[in-house]
Amino acid sequence: MRKNFGAKPWTYPQPVFILATYGEDGTPDAMNAAWGGISDDKQLSMCISAGHKTTANILARKAFTVSMATAEHVVSCDYVGIVSGNRVADKVARAGWHTTRSEFVDAPLIDELPMAVECRLVSYDPESCRLVGEIVNVSADESILDAGGAIDPDKLQPITFDPIHSAYHKLGEKVGNAFQDGAKLK
């Protein structure tokens, strides 16, 4: 038997994205956002409200990076989600993070978070809060690459957001092979 919960923004897994931008004065800013994902071949979409400093920075600079939050940095990743850049100007530094300027977009990469998607602004709708970015590069620190040079999720240890229990979870073990296992039913 199923239990009905009504209309809720609940899906599993919900990635924990850390959006990073530069402010007007060049100060790095970051925020935690869990409502988003890939929306086209080279696009990422998410829901962030207009009142965020990060939103204003994206609209001004037309660029942002999206790092995958990791188990190792769960405290700092949560911190940038509960503290507003409108009130704490140096929240990236307070999180203990360092940044490097992206080679591809006018936005910072967070050195401590080893994987990032670098995006140019495509659109932002303040009514729906839908932000769309064009993916122009994905960068990853060599420490999270496997022997073949690909990103290894076991080394990355990305976290997901559990909206029901307000918790973060580390992704688990491999359970199958995409585009292969289903062929057994053909």
BASE-362766 format. One line per field, with one value per atom (N, C-alpha, C): residue number from 0; atom name; x, y, z. Coordinates in nm, 3 decimals, always signed. Example, Ala and Ser with C-alpha at 12.3 -4.5 7.8 and 13.67 -1.06 7.14 Angstrom:
2
i = 0/0/0/1/1/1 $
at = N/CA/C/N/CA/C $
c1 = +1.319/+1.230/+1.320/+1.285/+1.367/+1.290 $
c2 = -0.569/-0.450/-0.330/-0.225/-0.106/+0.003 $
c3 = +0.780/+0.780/+0.780/+0.708/+0.714/+0.787 $
% end
This chain:
186
i = 0/0/0/1/1/1/2/2/2/3/3/3/4/4/4/5/5/5/6/6/6/7/7/7/8/8/8/9/9/9/10/10/10/11/11/11/12/12/12/13/13/13/14/14/14/15/15/15/16/16/16/17/17/17/18/18/18/19/19/19/20/20/20/21/21/21/22/22/22/23/23/23/24/24/24/25/25/25/26/26/26/27/27/27/28/28/28/29/29/29/30/30/30/31/31/31/32/32/32/33/33/33/34/34/34/35/35/35/36/36/36/37/37/37/38/38/38/39/39/39/40/40/40/41/41/41/42/42/42/43/43/43/44/44/44/45/45/45/46/46/46/47/47/47/48/48/48/49/49/49/50/50/50/51/51/51/52/52/52/53/53/53/54/54/54/55/55/55/56/56/56/57/57/57/58/58/58/59/59/59/60/60/60/61/61/61/62/62/62/63/63/63/64/64/64/65/65/65/66/66/66/67/67/67/68/68/68/69/69/69/70/70/70/71/71/71/72/72/72/73/73/73/74/74/74/75/75/75/76/76/76/77/77/77/78/78/78/79/79/79/80/80/80/81/81/81/82/82/82/83/83/83/84/84/84/85/85/85/86/86/86/87/87/87/88/88/88/89/89/89/90/90/90/91/91/91/92/92/92/93/93/93/94/94/94/95/95/95/96/96/96/97/97/97/98/98/98/99/99/99/100/100/100/101/101/101/102/102/102/103/103/103/104/104/104/105/105/105/106/106/106/107/107/107/108/108/108/109/109/109/110/110/110/111/111/111/112/112/112/113/113/113/114/114/114/115/115/115/116/116/116/117/117/117/118/118/118/119/119/119/120/120/120/121/121/121/122/122/122/123/123/123/124/124/124/125/125/125/126/126/126/127/127/127/128/128/128/129/129/129/130/130/130/131/131/131/132/132/132/133/133/133/134/134/134/135/135/135/136/136/136/137/137/137/138/138/138/139/139/139/140/140/140/141/141/141/142/142/142/143/143/143/144/144/144/145/145/145/146/146/146/147/147/147/148/148/148/149/149/149/150/150/150/151/151/151/152/152/152/153/153/153/154/154/154/155/155/155/156/156/156/157/157/157/158/158/158/159/159/159/160/160/160/161/161/161/162/162/162/163/163/163/164/164/164/165/165/165/166/166/166/167/167/167/168/168/168/169/169/169/170/170/170/171/171/171/172/172/172/173/173/173/174/174/174/175/175/175/176/176/176/177/177/177/178/178/178/179/179/179/180/180/180/181/181/181/182/182/182/183/183/183/184/184/184/185/185/185 $
at = N/CA/C/N/CA/C/N/CA/C/N/CA/C/N/CA/C/N/CA/C/N/CA/C/N/CA/C/N/CA/C/N/CA/C/N/CA/C/N/CA/C/N/CA/C/N/CA/C/N/CA/C/N/CA/C/N/CA/C/N/CA/C/N/CA/C/N/CA/C/N/CA/C/N/CA/C/N/CA/C/N/CA/C/N/CA/C/N/CA/C/N/CA/C/N/CA/C/N/CA/C/N/CA/C/N/CA/C/N/CA/C/N/CA/C/N/CA/C/N/CA/C/N/CA/C/N/CA/C/N/CA/C/N/CA/C/N/CA/C/N/CA/C/N/CA/C/N/CA/C/N/CA/C/N/CA/C/N/CA/C/N/CA/C/N/CA/C/N/CA/C/N/CA/C/N/CA/C/N/CA/C/N/CA/C/N/CA/C/N/CA/C/N/CA/C/N/CA/C/N/CA/C/N/CA/C/N/CA/C/N/CA/C/N/CA/C/N/CA/C/N/CA/C/N/CA/C/N/CA/C/N/CA/C/N/CA/C/N/CA/C/N/CA/C/N/CA/C/N/CA/C/N/CA/C/N/CA/C/N/CA/C/N/CA/C/N/CA/C/N/CA/C/N/CA/C/N/CA/C/N/CA/C/N/CA/C/N/CA/C/N/CA/C/N/CA/C/N/CA/C/N/CA/C/N/CA/C/N/CA/C/N/CA/C/N/CA/C/N/CA/C/N/CA/C/N/CA/C/N/CA/C/N/CA/C/N/CA/C/N/CA/C/N/CA/C/N/CA/C/N/CA/C/N/CA/C/N/CA/C/N/CA/C/N/CA/C/N/CA/C/N/CA/C/N/CA/C/N/CA/C/N/CA/C/N/CA/C/N/CA/C/N/CA/C/N/CA/C/N/CA/C/N/CA/C/N/CA/C/N/CA/C/N/CA/C/N/CA/C/N/CA/C/N/CA/C/N/CA/C/N/CA/C/N/CA/C/N/CA/C/N/CA/C/N/CA/C/N/CA/C/N/CA/C/N/CA/C/N/CA/C/N/CA/C/N/CA/C/N/CA/C/N/CA/C/N/CA/C/N/CA/C/N/CA/C/N/CA/C/N/CA/C/N/CA/C/N/CA/C/N/CA/C/N/CA/C/N/CA/C/N/CA/C/N/CA/C/N/CA/C/N/CA/C/N/CA/C/N/CA/C/N/CA/C/N/CA/C/N/CA/C/N/CA/C/N/CA/C/N/CA/C/N/CA/C/N/CA/C/N/CA/C/N/CA/C/N/CA/C/N/CA/C/N/CA/C/N/CA/C/N/CA/C/N/CA/C/N/CA/C/N/CA/C/N/CA/C/N/CA/C/N/CA/C/N/CA/C/N/CA/C/N/CA/C/N/CA/C/N/CA/C/N/CA/C/N/CA/C/N/CA/C/N/CA/C/N/CA/C/N/CA/C/N/CA/C/N/CA/C $
c1 = +0.085/+0.000/+0.089/+0.049/+0.123/+0.062/+0.147/+0.101/+0.116/+0.014/+0.018/+0.064/+0.156/+0.208/+0.165/+0.100/+0.063/+0.179/+0.162/+0.264/+0.381/+0.495/+0.616/+0.734/+0.838/+0.957/+1.054/+1.008/+1.087/+1.126/+1.252/+1.306/+1.436/+1.475/+1.602/+1.683/+1.811/+1.882/+1.867/+1.879/+1.884/+2.029/+2.096/+2.236/+2.248/+2.360/+2.388/+2.489/+2.441/+2.524/+2.573/+2.698/+2.751/+2.779/+2.695/+2.710/+2.811/+2.906/+3.006/+3.007/+3.020/+3.019/+3.118/+3.137/+3.210/+3.110/+3.127/+3.047/+3.098/+3.031/+3.069/+3.215/+3.264/+3.401/+3.502/+3.455/+3.544/+3.555/+3.483/+3.485/+3.409/+3.470/+3.398/+3.279/+3.172/+3.050/+3.009/+2.943/+2.894/+2.764/+2.681/+2.558/+2.531/+2.457/+2.416/+2.278/+2.262/+2.133/+2.109/+1.993/+1.966/+1.860/+1.791/+1.685/+1.739/+1.796/+1.848/+1.900/+1.939/+1.995/+2.018/+2.061/+2.084/+1.949/+1.939/+1.810/+1.821/+1.941/+1.965/+2.107/+2.146/+2.280/+2.390/+2.381/+2.483/+2.422/+2.318/+2.254/+2.226/+2.237/+2.204/+2.098/+1.994/+1.887/+1.870/+1.835/+1.806/+1.712/+1.660/+1.567/+1.638/+1.665/+1.718/+1.641/+1.606/+1.523/+1.603/+1.530/+1.590/+1.661/+1.627/+1.685/+1.826/+1.877/+2.013/+2.118/+2.224/+2.337/+2.393/+2.397/+2.448/+2.367/+2.236/+2.152/+2.189/+2.204/+2.243/+2.380/+2.472/+2.606/+2.599/+2.518/+2.504/+2.447/+2.346/+2.286/+2.384/+2.469/+2.567/+2.684/+2.733/+2.853/+2.822/+2.698/+2.654/+2.729/+2.773/+2.850/+2.845/+2.870/+2.877/+2.939/+2.989/+3.036/+2.946/+2.936/+2.856/+2.945/+2.986/+3.068/+2.978/+3.023/+2.952/+2.995/+2.899/+2.931/+2.980/+3.075/+3.135/+3.122/+3.134/+3.125/+3.233/+3.352/+3.463/+3.435/+3.358/+3.334/+3.187/+3.118/+2.975/+2.947/+3.033/+3.009/+3.015/+3.121/+3.132/+3.027/+2.991/+2.885/+2.751/+2.722/+2.598/+2.604/+2.720/+2.737/+2.700/+2.747/+2.717/+2.571/+2.497/+2.354/+2.270/+2.327/+2.248/+2.287/+2.392/+2.436/+2.420/+2.361/+2.337/+2.457/+2.493/+2.597/+2.555/+2.425/+2.378/+2.416/+2.440/+2.474/+2.620/+2.677/+2.814/+2.894/+2.969/+3.038/+3.150/+3.211/+3.324/+3.292/+3.173/+3.133/+3.215/+3.271/+3.359/+3.485/+3.543/+3.661/+3.625/+3.510/+3.467/+3.442/+3.405/+3.386/+3.521/+3.629/+3.761/+3.805/+3.736/+3.763/+3.856/+3.923/+4.008/+3.954/+3.977/+3.924/+4.031/+4.002/+4.084/+3.990/+4.031/+3.947/+3.933/+3.811/+3.787/+3.854/+3.906/+3.963/+3.853/+3.731/+3.626/+3.513/+3.486/+3.377/+3.424/+3.353/+3.388/+3.331/+3.386/+3.340/+3.452/+3.446/+3.552/+3.525/+3.634/+3.630/+3.669/+3.602/+3.635/+3.738/+3.858/+3.969/+3.942/+3.873/+3.848/+3.742/+3.661/+3.558/+3.611/+3.644/+3.726/+3.656/+3.526/+3.458/+3.365/+3.371/+3.284/+3.239/+3.119/+3.063/+3.066/+3.129/+3.146/+3.043/+2.965/+2.847/+2.841/+2.785/+2.745/+2.594/+2.548/+2.404/+2.332/+2.229/+2.140/+2.016/+1.955/+1.834/+1.808/+1.729/+1.680/+1.541/+1.445/+1.308/+1.280/+1.270/+1.250/+1.114/+1.017/+0.887/+0.891/+0.952/+0.961/+1.090/+1.184/+1.316/+1.403/+1.370/+1.445/+1.567/+1.683/+1.812/+1.860/+1.903/+1.957/+2.097/+2.190/+2.327/+2.373/+2.453/+2.515/+2.645/+2.660/+2.783/+2.890/+2.998/+3.109/+3.232/+3.235/+3.346/+3.311/+3.366/+3.363/+3.508/+3.541/+3.679/+3.681/+3.788/+3.802/+3.948/+3.969/+4.103/+4.149/+4.276/+4.330/+4.312/+4.296/+4.281/+4.154/+4.057/+3.932/+3.917/+4.026/+4.021/+4.062/+4.002/+4.041/+4.162/+4.206/+4.326/+4.311/+4.188/+4.164/+4.148/+4.155/+4.143/+4.001/+3.904/+3.765/+3.735/+3.631/+3.590/+3.539/+3.590/+3.552/+3.461/+3.332/+3.240/+3.279/+3.347/+3.391/+3.498/+3.581/+3.683/+3.623/+3.529/+3.464/+3.380/+3.308/+3.217/+3.115/+3.037/+2.935/+2.825/+2.764/+2.654/+2.523/+2.416/+2.282/+2.201/+2.096/+2.009/+1.885/+1.853/+1.730/+1.632/+1.537/+1.446/+1.346/+1.323/+1.225/+1.281/+1.408/+1.470/+1.572/+1.582/+1.681/+1.819/+1.864/+1.991/+2.070/+2.199/+2.286/+2.331/+2.340/+2.385/+2.494/+2.590/+2.695/+2.641/+2.675/+2.631/+2.691/+2.619/+2.661/+2.732/+2.731/+2.806/+2.739/+2.817/+2.766/+2.677/+2.561/+2.467/+2.433/+2.481/+2.449/+2.527/+2.501/+2.568/+2.465/+2.473/+2.378/+2.392/+2.281/+2.272/+2.317/+2.327/+2.368/+2.274/+2.253/+2.178/+2.037/+1.973/+1.835/+1.825/+1.936/+1.937/+1.899/+1.912/+1.876/+1.726/+1.647/+1.502/+1.453/+1.544/+1.504/+1.458 $
c2 = -0.118/+0.000/+0.124/+0.226/+0.351/+0.456/+0.547/+0.662/+0.785/+0.869/+0.990/+1.108/+1.188/+1.304/+1.436/+1.432/+1.554/+1.607/+1.725/+1.785/+1.836/+1.772/+1.809/+1.810/+1.889/+1.891/+1.779/+1.656/+1.543/+1.453/+1.443/+1.344/+1.293/+1.174/+1.118/+1.072/+1.096/+1.187/+1.330/+1.424/+1.566/+1.608/+1.645/+1.685/+1.811/+1.824/+1.945/+2.023/+2.132/+2.218/+2.337/+2.373/+2.495/+2.591/+2.694/+2.794/+2.898/+2.931/+3.032/+3.142/+3.265/+3.383/+3.485/+3.590/+3.707/+3.819/+3.892/+4.010/+4.129/+4.243/+4.365/+4.402/+4.379/+4.416/+4.303/+4.192/+4.080/+3.978/+4.000/+3.905/+3.778/+3.661/+3.536/+3.518/+3.465/+3.435/+3.293/+3.224/+3.089/+3.065/+2.980/+2.939/+2.793/+2.730/+2.591/+2.589/+2.506/+2.493/+2.345/+2.294/+2.153/+2.128/+2.230/+2.209/+2.237/+2.135/+2.156/+2.028/+2.042/+1.928/+1.961/+1.863/+1.876/+1.892/+1.991/+2.013/+2.006/+1.992/+1.978/+1.926/+1.894/+1.843/+1.923/+2.053/+2.141/+2.249/+2.211/+2.309/+2.250/+2.336/+2.303/+2.403/+2.355/+2.444/+2.424/+2.531/+2.521/+2.632/+2.616/+2.714/+2.790/+2.918/+3.004/+3.136/+3.183/+3.303/+3.430/+3.533/+3.659/+3.733/+3.707/+3.781/+3.742/+3.634/+3.590/+3.681/+3.707/+3.781/+3.707/+3.575/+3.493/+3.519/+3.532/+3.559/+3.693/+3.796/+3.928/+3.921/+3.846/+3.832/+3.763/+3.659/+3.587/+3.679/+3.755/+3.846/+3.954/+3.999/+4.104/+4.050/+3.932/+3.877/+3.779/+3.735/+3.640/+3.507/+3.469/+3.345/+3.295/+3.164/+3.102/+2.964/+2.911/+2.773/+2.695/+2.566/+2.478/+2.362/+2.364/+2.255/+2.151/+2.027/+1.920/+1.923/+1.934/+1.929/+1.789/+1.781/+1.652/+1.620/+1.491/+1.445/+1.510/+1.524/+1.582/+1.726/+1.798/+1.940/+1.970/+1.874/+1.891/+2.010/+2.037/+2.149/+2.282/+2.302/+2.429/+2.440/+2.328/+2.331/+2.370/+2.320/+2.357/+2.503/+2.547/+2.685/+2.786/+2.766/+2.864/+2.860/+2.761/+2.755/+2.818/+2.833/+2.889/+3.033/+3.084/+3.222/+3.299/+3.414/+3.495/+3.583/+3.582/+3.672/+3.818/+3.843/+3.981/+4.033/+3.943/+3.984/+3.951/+3.847/+3.806/+3.813/+3.921/+3.948/+3.849/+3.792/+3.704/+3.559/+3.514/+3.380/+3.269/+3.290/+3.190/+3.173/+3.283/+3.277/+3.216/+3.254/+3.198/+3.048/+3.001/+2.857/+2.785/+2.862/+2.803/+2.768/+2.825/+2.793/+2.894/+2.846/+2.928/+2.915/+3.015/+3.009/+3.038/+2.989/+3.014/+3.060/+3.160/+3.211/+3.104/+3.079/+2.988/+3.042/+2.952/+2.990/+3.014/+2.968/+2.966/+3.065/+3.100/+3.193/+3.289/+3.400/+3.502/+3.464/+3.356/+3.305/+3.224/+3.209/+3.135/+2.985/+2.910/+2.768/+2.756/+2.674/+2.653/+2.542/+2.575/+2.481/+2.354/+2.366/+2.251/+2.155/+2.199/+2.112/+2.067/+1.939/+1.894/+1.880/+1.902/+1.894/+2.013/+2.074/+2.190/+2.192/+2.243/+2.269/+2.421/+2.468/+2.611/+2.657/+2.757/+2.794/+2.942/+2.968/+3.103/+3.113/+3.227/+3.248/+3.241/+3.159/+3.155/+3.238/+3.213/+3.288/+3.279/+3.374/+3.372/+3.432/+3.360/+3.408/+3.436/+3.563/+3.595/+3.548/+3.526/+3.478/+3.331/+3.249/+3.106/+3.071/+3.166/+3.148/+3.048/+3.023/+2.926/+2.991/+2.936/+2.978/+2.871/+2.912/+2.819/+2.865/+2.773/+2.802/+2.709/+2.763/+2.682/+2.627/+2.496/+2.432/+2.454/+2.522/+2.546/+2.463/+2.410/+2.323/+2.249/+2.131/+2.057/+2.038/+2.076/+2.059/+1.971/+1.894/+1.804/+1.796/+1.797/+1.780/+1.637/+1.622/+1.489/+1.390/+1.438/+1.349/+1.265/+1.304/+1.227/+1.151/+1.141/+1.069/+0.923/+0.835/+0.694/+0.671/+0.546/+0.514/+0.552/+0.556/+0.593/+0.742/+0.822/+0.967/+1.020/+0.936/+0.979/+1.009/+1.089/+1.121/+0.995/+0.967/+0.849/+0.896/+0.860/+0.907/+0.858/+0.744/+0.696/+0.786/+0.845/+0.939/+1.077/+1.118/+1.248/+1.253/+1.147/+1.138/+1.252/+1.269/+1.374/+1.342/+1.447/+1.427/+1.464/+1.409/+1.441/+1.495/+1.567/+1.627/+1.542/+1.510/+1.439/+1.544/+1.586/+1.695/+1.656/+1.529/+1.484/+1.494/+1.459/+1.458/+1.570/+1.662/+1.770/+1.715/+1.621/+1.553/+1.546/+1.523/+1.498/+1.352/+1.291/+1.152/+1.143/+1.058/+1.031/+0.926/+0.941/+0.841/+0.706/+0.601/+0.466/+0.391/+0.262/+0.174/+0.156/+0.113/+0.083/-0.041/-0.035/-0.147/-0.201/-0.136/-0.184/-0.110/-0.147/-0.090/-0.024/+0.108/+0.184/+0.147/+0.140/+0.109/-0.034/-0.119/-0.258/-0.356/-0.336/-0.433/-0.453/-0.349/-0.361/-0.447/-0.462/-0.544/-0.688/-0.732/-0.869/-0.894/-0.788/-0.802/-0.788/-0.765/-0.749/-0.881 $
c3 = +0.000/+0.000/+0.000/-0.073/-0.081/+0.011/+0.055/+0.132/+0.043/+0.035/-0.045/+0.041/-0.014/+0.057/-0.006/-0.120/-0.189/-0.271/-0.326/-0.413/-0.328/-0.344/-0.270/-0.366/-0.338/-0.424/-0.385/-0.386/-0.340/-0.455/-0.480/-0.573/-0.512/-0.552/-0.505/-0.624/-0.628/-0.538/-0.584/-0.494/-0.527/-0.510/-0.618/-0.604/-0.518/-0.452/-0.376/-0.459/-0.518/-0.602/-0.522/-0.543/-0.484/-0.600/-0.611/-0.716/-0.670/-0.756/-0.721/-0.827/-0.777/-0.863/-0.807/-0.884/-0.834/-0.813/-0.703/-0.676/-0.756/-0.739/-0.810/-0.788/-0.665/-0.631/-0.656/-0.714/-0.743/-0.631/-0.521/-0.410/-0.448/-0.427/-0.455/-0.362/-0.415/-0.340/-0.376/-0.283/-0.312/-0.236/-0.293/-0.226/-0.255/-0.167/-0.179/-0.245/-0.347/-0.415/-0.449/-0.414/-0.438/-0.545/-0.588/-0.687/-0.826/-0.889/-1.023/-1.085/-1.210/-1.282/-1.428/-1.502/-1.646/-1.714/-1.803/-1.870/-2.021/-2.074/-2.217/-2.232/-2.354/-2.379/-2.311/-2.323/-2.268/-2.180/-2.106/-2.018/-1.881/-1.783/-1.646/-1.602/-1.536/-1.488/-1.339/-1.270/-1.128/-1.086/-0.968/-0.913/-0.801/-0.823/-0.717/-0.719/-0.603/-0.596/-0.626/-0.663/-0.706/-0.594/-0.468/-0.357/-0.320/-0.376/-0.343/-0.405/-0.331/-0.385/-0.507/-0.499/-0.610/-0.736/-0.724/-0.841/-0.902/-0.819/-0.870/-0.938/-0.879/-0.938/-1.074/-1.084/-1.211/-1.318/-1.282/-1.379/-1.422/-1.331/-1.365/-1.446/-1.410/-1.475/-1.587/-1.595/-1.699/-1.693/-1.573/-1.559/-1.416/-1.400/-1.268/-1.282/-1.172/-1.169/-1.074/-1.098/-1.014/-0.972/-0.845/-0.792/-0.728/-0.733/-0.665/-0.519/-0.427/-0.285/-0.251/-0.159/-0.127/+0.022/+0.054/+0.192/+0.277/+0.221/+0.296/+0.339/+0.259/+0.287/+0.318/+0.378/+0.405/+0.496/+0.593/+0.686/+0.612/+0.533/+0.460/+0.351/+0.289/+0.186/+0.248/+0.366/+0.434/+0.478/+0.527/+0.574/+0.466/+0.343/+0.239/+0.196/+0.246/+0.221/+0.329/+0.447/+0.558/+0.592/+0.529/+0.552/+0.421/+0.428/+0.309/+0.275/+0.147/+0.098/+0.106/+0.119/+0.138/+0.277/+0.372/+0.509/+0.547/+0.485/+0.516/+0.386/+0.371/+0.245/+0.214/+0.317/+0.294/+0.330/+0.296/+0.339/+0.275/+0.157/+0.096/+0.181/+0.223/+0.311/+0.446/+0.501/+0.630/+0.620/+0.501/+0.480/+0.474/+0.468/+0.461/+0.320/+0.222/+0.083/+0.018/-0.085/-0.170/-0.311/-0.394/-0.531/-0.634/-0.754/-0.872/-0.981/-1.057/-1.166/-1.275/-1.320/-1.431/-1.558/-1.638/-1.768/-1.872/-1.843/-1.944/-1.921/-1.794/-1.762/-1.654/-1.639/-1.540/-1.403/-1.347/-1.218/-1.154/-1.021/-0.952/-0.946/-0.940/-0.907/-0.761/-0.685/-0.545/-0.538/-0.495/-0.497/-0.416/-0.306/-0.218/-0.273/-0.366/-0.427/-0.563/-0.578/-0.692/-0.827/-0.835/-0.965/-0.982/-1.100/-1.125/-1.270/-1.289/-1.421/-1.438/-1.545/-1.567/-1.670/-1.633/-1.713/-1.748/-1.866/-1.907/-1.889/-1.846/-1.829/-1.963/-1.969/-2.085/-2.055/-1.940/-1.904/-1.754/-1.708/-1.571/-1.570/-1.511/-1.500/-1.352/-1.313/-1.171/-1.116/-1.203/-1.156/-1.119/-1.203/-1.174/-1.099/-1.094/-1.032/-1.108/-1.233/-1.313/-1.377/-1.342/-1.396/-1.492/-1.610/-1.709/-1.746/-1.739/-1.778/-1.888/-1.981/-2.085/-2.030/-2.035/-1.987/-2.092/-2.052/-2.145/-2.109/-1.987/-1.948/-1.819/-1.805/-1.679/-1.640/-1.518/-1.472/-1.347/-1.335/-1.220/-1.178/-1.049/-0.995/-1.023/-1.053/-1.085/-0.971/-0.848/-0.732/-0.738/-0.821/-0.828/-0.959/-1.034/-1.161/-1.140/-1.222/-1.218/-1.307/-1.319/-1.397/-1.544/-1.595/-1.734/-1.757/-1.650/-1.663/-1.655/-1.617/-1.603/-1.456/-1.432/-1.295/-1.228/-1.109/-1.030/-0.917/-0.920/-0.816/-0.677/-0.667/-0.536/-0.477/-0.562/-0.515/-0.492/-0.576/-0.561/-0.433/-0.404/-0.289/-0.285/-0.395/-0.394/-0.294/-0.242/-0.149/-0.216/-0.165/-0.211/-0.093/-0.127/-0.027/-0.009/+0.114/+0.150/+0.200/+0.114/+0.152/+0.261/+0.279/+0.378/+0.520/+0.535/+0.667/+0.688/+0.591/+0.595/+0.627/+0.543/+0.565/+0.435/+0.449/+0.335/+0.340/+0.222/+0.212/+0.107/+0.133/+0.036/-0.061/-0.188/-0.285/-0.252/-0.285/-0.249/-0.359/-0.346/-0.434/-0.570/-0.667/-0.800/-0.791/-0.857/-0.853/-0.992/-1.098/-1.232/-1.337/-1.462/-1.578/-1.669/-1.679/-1.761/-1.907/-1.975/-2.118/-2.149/-2.049/-2.071/-1.999/-1.872/-1.791/-1.841/-1.890/-1.940/-2.066/-2.135/-2.257/-2.227/-2.104/-2.065/-2.083/-2.086/-2.100/-2.243/-2.337/-2.478/-2.536 $
% end
